């Protein structure tokens, strides 16, 4: 039996420590990992927990991130609770195997500490890797702070392993801004956390010889389509299970997580839509904007996949102008988040549909300041009053050199 770690009611953890403590409490059977900045402390600290007797499970250090996810797939198929962590180029190397994990319906939990993708090489945070994996068939949760990183990891195991879901889950957190930023966190006791997640329930285990299962089978045009449609259907209907898990977590901790998080949206005429730590920064800017007479609000999502189209549309349908913040390179298109939010609002009647604008920011962790965010609210207010865009649809915030505009 693993040793119990006695934790204070309030601890000071960064996002990486919060994530690996939740992993420790989940009593994972196998963690296979290859370290990469800025997620390295997750597996480094986890290895320390193993060495000190706090974990009764296997910790595998492999030769690459591709091998790490491959080992996770094998361990999960064998019937174990499995997790890992990575970032950026390591995640890119994993991507091939991500599709294996979701296609085989293996409830693996992956901590993705978001970081820019090369080239040029950059170790700091943006959402390029998050968007790279958005269509891989995994549920995606998004943390705003270290408390979220802890809570969402516990929730990830509960959601992934639910027999109505059985889909792997990625827990995203912003590199350095969350992963290396220490804040107060209120953890559960080891017993509370494990009881909340529950005992692991096997399904189609390779070691269940009474009910043999096949993994990695080939399915050409006769059945490939049906497999993928079934996965998509399960993803789209996992929202009900996610809401159940969020509700159960609130009952246990009095901490409320919502699929769509809103701030000062009751009477908001303009809103910023952002993910991760930027959503919290935008809330501060919204307070400043309101002091200047602008009815400003903020909307974010804790669940990026399955994307909650109906809930996002409901949250924004009374606004007049919305600025969607994309922390990644759009690569010849509007930002990925802009396209998702635009689709969510497409069902809103034309007369009530807000004016949308796309702000690209923070690539390679270029600072987004309060001055920038307040200025965005001012631009959105101008759009609301004019009933149309008063600037280019897509803008690059904080970019050095000539101003870029393509739309």
PyMOL commands that set and color helices and strands:
alter all, ss='L'
color gray80, all
select helices_A, chain A and resi 15-25+40-51+65-77+88-103+128-132+146-161+190-197+224-236+239-253+277-291+309-316+336-345+350-352+363-365+370-386
alter helices_A, ss='H'
color red, helices_A
select strands_A, chain A and resi 11-13+30-33+58-61+82-86+109-114+139-142+169-174+183-185+260-263+270-273+296-301+303-305+321-326+355-360+394-396
alter strands_A, ss='S'
color yellow, strands_A
deselect
rebuild
show_as cartoon
